[in-house]
Amino acid sequence: MKIDGVSFVDQLKMLKGVNGIEKPSIAPDGLEIQKQQPGVQSFSEMFMQKYEETNDLGIKAEQAIQRSVMGKEENPHEGVIAIQKASVSLSLMMGVKERLERAYQEIMRMPV
């Protein structure tokens, strides 16, 4: 499936850099970082969960396309809905990624 000339898989690969985010145990000023409360999800965990959901929606859309090409899709509306869900989810994920990149660049430009 292609969205705006870039394949779904390529766009998800662009988000793979999130795997490199690790939680430091000691802050730069030498103070120990507080442990997270049980049941509270960090931003990176939430982002990776949404990344996986987006990937799953993309896989379901690809499967719906394959079923309709083979003539096995009984209800064509379900295939179109699956494709739209994947498209909207990917657009939202890419929007969040771009906002994070802009925020990071803005922080890096701040004088110290």
VOBA-1610 file (N, C-alpha, C; in pm, whole numbers, padded with zeros to 5 digits, always signed):
BEGIN
Met+00083-00118+00000Met+00000+00000+00000Met+00088+00124+00000Lys+00057+00219-00085Lys+00134+00342-00093Lys+00049+00457-00044Ile+00108+00540+00038Ile+00042+00659+00087Ile+00134+00776+00056Asp+00087+00870-00026Asp+00164+00987-00065Asp+00300+00950-00123Gly+00307+00843-00202Gly+00430+00807-00271Gly+00533+00733-00187Val+00509+00716-00058Val+00601+00644+00029Val+00527+00523+00083Ser+00591+00407+00077Ser+00522+00287+00121Ser+00502+00289+00273Phe+00404+00217+00317Phe+00369+00207+00458Phe+00488+00153+00538Val+00554+00052+00483Val+00668-00010+00552Val+00781+00091+00569Asp+00808+00171+00463Asp+00915+00270+00471Asp+00885+00376+00576Gln+00760+00417+00584Gln+00724+00518+00683Gln+00737+00463+00825Leu+00702+00337+00843Leu+00718+00278+00977Leu+00865+00261+01012Lys+00949+00234+00911Lys+01093+00221+00937Lys+01151+00354+00983Met+01094+00466+00936Met+01140+00597+00979Met+01120+00617+01128Leu+01021+00549+01185Leu+00991+00562+01327Leu+01075+00469+01413Lys+01153+00381+01353Lys+01229+00281+01427Lys+01328+00344+01524Gly+01368+00469+01503Gly+01464+00534+01591Gly+01416+00543+01735Val+01288+00526+01758Val+01234+00534+01894Val+01288+00421+01979Asn+01327+00310+01918Asn+01381+00198+01995Asn+01506+00236+02073Gly+01576+00339+02027Gly+01699+00381+02093Gly+01676+00460+02221Ile+01553+00496+02251Ile+01525+00574+02371Ile+01536+00484+02493Glu+01622+00521+02583Glu+01638+00444+02705Glu+01619+00539+02823Lys+01575+00484+02932Lys+01554+00565+03051Lys+01684+00568+03132Pro+01743+00685+03148Pro+01863+00692+03231Pro+01827+00675+03378Ser+01917+00617+03454Ser+01890+00598+03597Ser+01943+00715+03678Ile+02034+00793+03620Ile+02090+00908+03691Ile+02076+01030+03601Ala+02026+01137+03655Ala+02008+01261+03579Ala+02144+01327+03556Pro+02154+01420+03460Pro+02281+01486+03433Pro+02339+01560+03553Asp+02255+01606+03645Asp+02306+01678+03762Asp+02351+01584+03874Gly+02346+01453+03849Gly+02394+01355+03946Gly+02286+01302+04039Leu+02167+01358+04036Leu+02058+01310+04121Leu+01995+01186+04059Glu+01952+01096+04145Glu+01889+00974+04094Glu+01747+01004+04048Ile+01711+00950+03935Ile+01577+00971+03880Ile+01478+00884+03956Gln+01361+00943+03985Gln+01259+00869+04060Gln+01207+00753+03978Lys+01181+00645+04045Lys+01125+00528+03979Lys+00980+00556+03942Gln+00938+00499+03832Gln+00802+00519+03784Gln+00704+00439+03869Gln+00590+00500+03895Gln+00488+00434+03974Gln+00430+00318+03895Pro+00391+00209+03962Pro+00329+00099+03891Pro+00197+00143+03827Gly+00173+00095+03707Gly+00050+00129+03636Gly+00059+00257+03555Val+00169+00332+03569Val+00187+00455+03493Val+00278+00423+03375Gln+00233+00463+03257Gln+00306+00430+03135Gln+00390+00551+03093Ser+00517+00528+03059Ser+00602+00637+03013Ser+00564+00675+02870Phe+00611+00791+02827Phe+00580+00838+02692Phe+00638+00744+02587Ser+00761+00698+02608Ser+00823+00608+02508Ser+00748+00476+02500Glu+00701+00423+02614Glu+00623+00300+02612Glu+00490+00320+02538Met+00425+00433+02565Met+00299+00462+02498Met+00320+00480+02348Phe+00427+00549+02312Phe+00457+00573+02171Phe+00486+00441+02099Met+00561+00353+02162Met+00591+00224+02100Met+00465+00138+02089Gln+00376+00146+02186Gln+00250+00072+02180Gln+00167+00121+02062Lys+00159+00252+02045Lys+00084+00308+01932Lys+00152+00275+01799Tyr+00284+00269+01800Tyr+00360+00230+01681Tyr+00322+00087+01640Glu+00314-00002+01737Glu+00276-00141+01710Glu+00132-00149+01659Glu+00042-00070+01717Glu-00096-00069+01671Glu-00104-00020+01526Thr-00027+00082+01494Thr-00023+00133+01357Thr+00029+00026+01262Asn+00131-00045+01305Asn+00186-00153+01223Asn+00081-00262+01201Asp+00010-00298+01306Asp-00095-00401+01295Asp-00205-00358+01198Leu-00245-00231+01205Leu-00347-00180+01113Leu-00296-00185+00968Gly-00168-00156+00950Gly-00110-00163+00816Gly-00109-00305+00762Ile-00077-00400+00849Ile-00076-00541+00809Ile-00217-00586+00772Lys-00315-00546+00853Lys-00454-00582+00823Lys-00499-00521+00690Ala-00456-00399+00662Ala-00491-00334+00535Ala-00426-00409+00418Glu-00300-00448+00434Glu-00232-00525+00330Glu-00304-00658+00305Gln-00348-00723+00412Gln-00420-00850+00399Gln-00554-00829+00329Ala-00622-00719+00361Ala-00750-00689+00296Ala-00729-00665+00147Ile-00622-00598+00112Ile-00591-00574-00030Ile-00565-00707-00100Gln-00487-00795-00036Gln-00458-00925-00095Gln-00586-01007-00114Arg-00674-01005-00013Arg-00800-01080-00025Arg-00886-01026-00139Ser-00892-00894-00152Ser-00975-00838-00259Ser-00915-00864-00397Val-00782-00864-00408Val-00718-00895-00536Val-00744-01040-00576Met-00745-01130-00479Met-00769-01271-00506Met-00918-01302-00521Gly-01004-01205-00490Gly-01147-01227-00501Gly-01207-01297-00381Lys-01134-01301-00269Lys-01184-01370-00149Lys-01257-01276-00054Glu-01253-01147-00081Glu-01318-01050+00007Glu-01467-01050-00020Glu-01546-01086+00081Glu-01690-01091+00065Glu-01752-00953+00070Asn-01702-00869+00157Asn-01755-00734+00173Asn-01645-00634+00140Pro-01650-00569+00024Pro-01543-00475-00014Pro-01533-00355+00079His-01640-00322+00149His-01638-00208+00240His-01541-00231+00356Glu-01533-00354+00401Glu-01440-00385+00511Glu-01296-00360+00469Gly-01262-00392+00347Gly-01127-00367+00297Gly-01097-00219+00289Val-01192-00142+00239Val-01172+00003+00229Val-01160+00065+00369Ile-01241+00017+00462Ile-01235+00068+00599Ile-01100+00035+00662Ala-01050-00086+00640Ala-00919-00125+00694Ala-00808-00036+00637Ile-00816-00007+00508Ile-00715+00079+00444Ile-00722+00220+00502Gln-00842+00273+00520Gln-00858+00408+00575Gln-00810+00415+00720Lys-00838+00312+00799Lys-00789+00310+00937Lys-00636+00314+00940Ala-00573+00234+00853Ala-00427+00232+00847Ala-00374+00367+00803Ser-00439+00428+00705Ser-00395+00557+00654Ser-00405+00667+00760Val-00517+00671+00830Val-00536+00774+00934Val-00438+00751+01049Ser-00421+00628+01089Ser-00329+00596+01198Ser-00186+00634+01162Leu-00147+00603+01039Leu-00011+00636+00995Leu+00007+00786+00985Ser-00093+00857+00935Ser-00084+01003+00925Ser-00068+01066+01063Leu-00145+01017+01160Leu-00134+01068+01296Leu+00004+01038+01354Met+00052+00915+01335Met+00183+00877+01387Met+00293+00963+01325Met+00285+00988+01195Met+00386+01070+01129Met+00378+01215+01176Gly+00257+01264+01202Gly+00241+01399+01256Gly+00304+01413+01393Val+00284+01314+01479Val+00345+01315+01612Val+00497+01310+01600Lys+00546+01225+01511Lys+00691+01213+01491Lys+00751+01345+01445Glu+00684+01412+01352Glu+00735+01540+01302Glu+00733+01647+01411Arg+00628+01647+01493Arg+00623+01743+01604Arg+00735+01718+01704Leu+00762+01590+01732Leu+00871+01557+01824Leu+01006+01603+01767Glu+01025+01582+01637Glu+01149+01626+01575Glu+01164+01777+01583Arg+01055+01850+01554Arg+01061+01996+01562Arg+01090+02043+01704Ala+01028+01979+01803Ala+01052+02016+01943Ala+01198+01991+01980Tyr+01253+01878+01936Tyr+01393+01846+01963Tyr+01484+01950+01899Gln+01456+01984+01772Gln+01540+02085+01704Gln+01531+02219+01773Glu+01413+02253+01819Glu+01394+02381+01891Glu+01473+02381+02021Ile+01472+02271+02093Ile+01548+02260+02217Ile+01697+02271+02189Met+01742+02207+02081Met+01884+02210+02047Met+01930+02352+02007Arg+01839+02433+01956Arg+01875+02571+01917Arg+01876+02668+02033Met+01823+02626+02147Met+01818+02717+02263Met+01959+02744+02315Pro+01987+02870+02344Pro+02119+02901+02402Pro+02127+02850+02546Val+02244+02804+02580Val+02262+02749+02715Val+02328+02850+02805
//
